[in-house]
Amino acid sequence: MRPTILLFDIDGTLITTGGVGRRAIERAFRELHGESEACTSFRFDGMTDRLIARTGLTILGVEPTEAAIDALLTAYVRLLEDEVERADAAKYRVHDGIAEALATARHLGMGVGLGTGNVVEGARIKLSRVGIFEKFAFGGFGSDAEDRAALILRGAERGAEHLKVPLAECRVVVIGDTPKDIDAAVSIGAESIGVGTGGFSTRELAEHGATHAFDSLAAPGALDVMLGR
């Protein structure tokens, strides 16, 4: 078996949070700029945190300087901690098939990492609530790059470093719930597994070009495909 790097998206793929991220960024906009309406006119699916901040600031008519984005995301992370702590447990859960997928991949010695638009602290806060942040040894994050393809590549590079093999020798699999995850996988020559646990259907992900698409990682055959069996 080739050395394998798995890069998991977070929101809609690993977990459902009941909207804590959107609420936190809206609060950050209200706190720093007096309104949150800038966030209501576009979908967040597949966007990086930095791109969400940049888009919202632009809509608001505020110059999206790096300093302005940094300030907004600093407030966001602080407010996210509060939103996650207060979130309804019934709406905050790990998706079906994830626990088995992570345990099996780790047992087989695969590189299990994150490929997420969340800044690293946001990822830690969200996944710690359900006790799985420590399951990931590395990752590519929204704090690494605003462009999703770039952060996915960084995650793959860290995965190769973790496995102590050249990236060119690795099988890389991106697991996500949006077309942007699929596009990022294609951009680095990786496989993609689309899961219909977020805002897009399995059919939509398959039609967009996912290497494989399943309703969830609990679906028949999904785990075998992920593991390359």
C-alpha positions as CSV (number, residue, x, y, z in Angstrom):
1,M,0.0,0.0,0.0
2,R,1.3,3.5,-0.9
3,P,1.9,5.9,2.0
4,T,-1.5,7.6,2.3
5,I,-2.4,11.1,3.4
6,L,-6.0,11.9,4.3
7,L,-7.1,15.5,4.5
8,F,-10.5,16.1,6.1
9,D,-12.6,19.2,5.9
10,I,-14.3,20.2,9.1
11,D,-17.7,21.9,8.7
12,G,-20.2,19.6,7.0
13,T,-17.7,16.8,6.7
14,L,-16.4,15.9,10.1
15,I,-19.0,17.7,12.2
16,T,-22.2,19.7,12.2
17,T,-22.1,22.6,14.6
18,G,-25.5,24.2,14.3
19,G,-24.0,27.4,12.8
20,V,-21.5,28.4,15.5
21,G,-19.0,29.7,12.9
22,R,-21.5,32.0,11.1
23,R,-22.8,33.3,14.4
24,A,-19.3,34.1,15.7
25,I,-18.2,35.9,12.5
26,E,-21.5,37.9,12.5
27,R,-20.8,38.9,16.1
28,A,-17.3,39.9,15.1
29,F,-18.6,42.2,12.3
30,R,-21.1,43.8,14.7
31,E,-18.4,44.3,17.4
32,L,-15.8,45.8,15.0
33,H,-17.9,47.4,12.3
34,G,-21.4,47.9,13.8
35,E,-23.3,45.5,11.6
36,S,-23.4,41.9,10.4
37,E,-25.5,42.1,7.3
38,A,-22.3,41.8,5.2
39,C,-22.3,38.1,6.0
40,T,-25.8,37.3,5.0
41,S,-25.5,37.8,1.2
42,F,-23.2,34.9,0.4
43,R,-22.7,31.2,1.3
44,F,-19.7,30.2,3.4
45,D,-19.6,26.6,2.1
46,G,-16.0,25.8,1.2
47,M,-14.7,29.3,1.8
48,T,-11.6,29.9,4.0
49,D,-12.0,32.1,7.0
50,R,-9.8,34.8,5.5
51,L,-11.8,34.9,2.3
52,I,-15.0,35.1,4.3
53,A,-13.6,38.1,6.2
54,R,-12.3,39.7,3.0
55,T,-15.6,39.3,1.2
56,G,-17.6,40.6,4.1
57,L,-15.4,43.7,4.5
58,T,-15.6,44.4,0.8
59,I,-19.4,44.2,0.8
60,L,-19.4,46.6,3.8
61,G,-17.2,49.1,2.0
62,V,-14.2,48.6,4.3
63,E,-10.8,48.2,2.7
64,P,-9.9,44.5,3.3
65,T,-6.3,45.1,4.4
66,E,-4.4,42.3,6.0
67,A,-4.6,44.2,9.3
68,A,-8.4,44.5,9.1
69,I,-8.8,40.8,8.3
70,D,-6.5,39.8,11.1
71,A,-8.4,42.0,13.6
72,L,-11.7,40.5,12.5
73,L,-10.4,36.9,12.8
74,T,-8.9,37.6,16.2
75,A,-12.4,38.7,17.4
76,Y,-14.0,35.8,15.6
77,V,-11.8,33.2,17.4
78,R,-12.6,34.8,20.8
79,L,-16.3,34.8,20.1
80,L,-16.3,31.3,18.6
81,E,-15.2,29.9,21.9
82,D,-18.3,31.4,23.5
83,E,-20.6,30.2,20.7
84,V,-19.2,26.6,20.8
85,E,-19.5,26.5,24.6
86,R,-23.1,27.6,24.4
87,A,-24.1,25.4,21.4
88,D,-27.0,23.0,21.7
89,A,-25.5,19.5,22.0
90,A,-28.3,18.1,19.9
91,K,-27.1,20.2,17.0
92,Y,-23.4,19.7,17.5
93,R,-22.3,16.3,16.4
94,V,-19.7,14.2,14.6
95,H,-21.1,12.8,11.3
96,D,-21.8,9.1,10.8
97,G,-18.8,7.0,9.8
98,I,-16.1,9.5,11.0
99,A,-15.1,7.8,14.2
100,E,-14.5,4.5,12.5
101,A,-12.7,6.1,9.5
102,L,-10.3,8.0,11.8
103,A,-9.6,5.0,14.0
104,T,-9.0,2.6,11.1
105,A,-6.8,5.0,9.2
106,R,-4.7,5.7,12.3
107,H,-4.4,2.0,13.0
108,L,-3.1,1.4,9.5
109,G,-0.5,4.1,9.9
110,M,-1.9,6.5,7.4
111,G,-1.3,10.2,7.8
112,V,-4.6,11.6,9.2
113,G,-4.8,15.4,8.8
114,L,-7.1,18.3,8.3
115,G,-7.7,20.3,5.1
116,T,-9.9,23.1,6.2
117,G,-10.6,26.8,5.6
118,N,-10.8,27.3,9.4
119,V,-7.9,29.1,10.9
120,V,-6.0,26.7,13.2
121,E,-7.4,28.1,16.4
122,G,-11.0,27.9,15.0
123,A,-10.4,24.2,14.0
124,R,-9.1,23.5,17.5
125,I,-12.1,25.1,19.2
126,K,-14.7,23.4,17.0
127,L,-13.2,19.9,17.1
128,S,-12.3,20.0,20.8
129,R,-15.9,20.3,21.7
130,V,-16.5,16.7,20.3
131,G,-13.1,15.4,21.4
132,I,-11.5,14.7,18.1
133,F,-9.0,17.5,17.5
134,E,-6.1,15.4,18.9
135,K,-6.9,12.7,16.3
136,F,-5.2,14.8,13.6
137,A,-1.5,15.0,13.5
138,F,-1.2,17.8,11.0
139,G,-3.2,19.9,8.6
140,G,-3.5,22.7,6.1
141,F,-5.6,25.6,7.5
142,G,-7.2,28.9,6.6
143,S,-4.4,30.5,8.6
144,D,-1.9,29.1,6.1
145,A,-3.5,30.5,3.0
146,E,-6.6,32.3,1.8
147,D,-6.8,30.1,-1.3
148,R,-8.1,26.6,-0.6
149,A,-5.9,24.9,-3.1
150,A,-2.8,26.4,-1.5
151,L,-3.8,25.3,2.1
152,I,-4.6,21.8,0.8
153,L,-1.2,21.6,-0.7
154,R,0.4,22.7,2.6
155,G,-1.6,20.0,4.4
156,A,-0.3,17.4,2.0
157,E,3.3,18.6,2.4
158,R,2.9,18.4,6.2
159,G,1.4,14.9,5.8
160,A,4.4,13.8,3.8
161,E,6.7,15.2,6.5
162,H,4.7,13.4,9.1
163,L,5.0,10.1,7.2
164,K,8.7,10.8,6.5
165,V,8.4,10.1,2.8
166,P,8.5,12.4,-0.3
167,L,5.1,13.8,-1.2
168,A,5.5,12.5,-4.8
169,E,5.4,8.9,-3.4
170,C,2.1,9.5,-1.4
171,R,-1.5,8.9,-2.2
172,V,-3.4,12.0,-1.1
173,V,-7.1,11.9,-0.5
174,V,-9.2,15.0,0.2
175,I,-12.5,14.3,2.0
176,G,-15.0,17.2,1.8
177,D,-18.6,18.2,1.4
178,T,-18.3,21.1,-1.2
179,P,-17.2,21.5,-4.8
180,K,-14.4,23.7,-3.5
181,D,-12.9,20.7,-1.7
182,I,-13.0,18.8,-5.0
183,D,-11.5,21.6,-7.0
184,A,-8.6,21.9,-4.4
185,A,-8.0,18.2,-4.7
186,V,-7.8,18.4,-8.5
187,S,-5.4,21.3,-8.3
188,I,-2.8,19.2,-6.5
189,G,-3.5,15.9,-8.3
190,A,-5.2,14.3,-5.3
191,E,-8.2,12.0,-5.1
192,S,-11.4,13.4,-3.7
193,I,-14.2,11.8,-1.7
194,G,-17.3,14.0,-1.7
195,V,-19.7,13.4,1.3
196,G,-23.3,14.5,1.1
197,T,-23.3,15.5,4.8
198,G,-23.2,19.3,4.2
199,G,-24.9,21.7,1.8
200,F,-24.4,19.7,-1.4
201,S,-25.9,16.4,-2.5
202,T,-23.9,13.3,-3.4
203,R,-25.1,13.7,-7.0
204,E,-23.9,17.4,-7.1
205,L,-20.5,16.4,-5.8
206,A,-20.2,13.5,-8.2
207,E,-21.2,15.7,-11.2
208,H,-18.7,18.3,-10.1
209,G,-15.9,15.7,-10.5
210,A,-15.4,14.0,-7.2
211,T,-13.3,10.8,-7.6
212,H,-15.9,9.1,-5.4
213,A,-19.1,10.4,-3.7
214,F,-21.1,8.9,-0.8
215,D,-24.0,10.0,1.4
216,S,-21.5,9.7,4.3
217,L,-18.4,7.8,5.3
218,A,-20.8,5.3,6.8
219,A,-22.2,4.4,3.4
220,P,-21.4,0.9,2.0
221,G,-18.0,1.0,0.3
222,A,-17.0,4.4,1.5
223,L,-14.4,3.3,4.1
224,D,-12.8,0.8,1.6
225,V,-12.5,3.5,-1.0
226,M,-10.9,5.9,1.5
227,L,-8.5,3.3,2.6
228,G,-7.6,2.4,-1.0
229,R,-8.7,-1.2,-0.7
